[in-house]
Amino acid sequence: MEQVRIEYFGHACFRVSGLGQRIVLDPYEDGCVPGCPDLRLDAEFVYCSHQHHDHNAVQCVKLHDGGAPRFTVTELETDHDDAGGSKRGKNTIRIFDFDGIRVAHFGDLGRALTAAETKALQGLDCAMIPVGGFFTIDAPQAAAIVAAIEPRMVIPMHYRTESTGFDMIADIDEAMAAFDDTQNVVTLTYGGYAVVEK
């Protein structure tokens, strides 16, 4: 049975492993996110949702030659704010398909989804979605998106804990209150992981 492993490294940074290849998503610069350790990760590929320092530190990822991608990527250009990107620029949601296992990283999504985006995100096995507000959508907005697209698993990101994260974004315990028991929300600590399988 094919599996995809999703590891969390704080803020919006994950390593997704499947089909023998590893992808790092949205690595942050050293010292950029309060309380988060410096990143030193290995992977075959790295993707950044946008070019802010807490999401684009490709230099913190040691890349290995894994050949051509064995997965496919679908990109949805969205906005980092609710004003068409005029405040914080654009953001890219990426859907990775590992031979039928579909996982999406929402980056710093800052607005509600369009009807077309909602349709494209149907049938996900896992959604990594921001919940902290201020820079991104907040937890109630994230929960509404989850209700609309119905992924099998949800992993919150871009939030604050007792020891990590920006002061102005929501605490993970506050954020979790927006989700209901049917939405299969999995919170991960630094270095923790979830496994998605078909």
C-alpha positions, 0 to 999 in steps of 0.5 A: 500500500502506497504511503505519504509521510508528512513531517512538520518543522514549525510555522508552515514548513513540512517535508512530504515523502512519497514514491521514494522522494522528499519535498520540503515546503516553505522553509523559514530563515534562521531566527526568522520565526520566534522560538523555531529551531534553525532548519537543516533538512534534506530533500530532493525538491523544495517549493515555496508558496511565496517569497517572504523570509519565513517561507522561502529559505531554500538555502536551509535545504540540502538538495539531493539528485532524485531524478525527475519528479515521480509526483505531479504538482498542480498550482493555484495562484491565490492572494496573501490577503483579502485585497487581491494581493495589494497588501502582501502579494500573491500566494501559491497553493500546491496540490501534490499527487503521489500516484493517487494520494493528493496532499495540498499545502495552502501557503499563506492563503489570505482570503476565501477560496473561489468556486474554481479553487474549491472545485480543484481542491476537492478529494484531497487526502490531506490539507495543510492549512493556515489557521493563525489569522493576521497574515493569513486566514484565521481558524473559522475561515480555515474550518469553512474551507475544510467543510467545503472541500472535505479532505480526509485529514487536516493539518493546521499550520502558521499558528502560535504555541507557548514557545513558538510563533509570532505574537499577533497570530492565534494560539493553536488551542484557540484555533482548534476550537473552530473545527468540529470532531468530523474534520479529522484535524491532526496537530503536529509538534516540531518533528512530528509526522502523520502518514496518509495512505490509500 
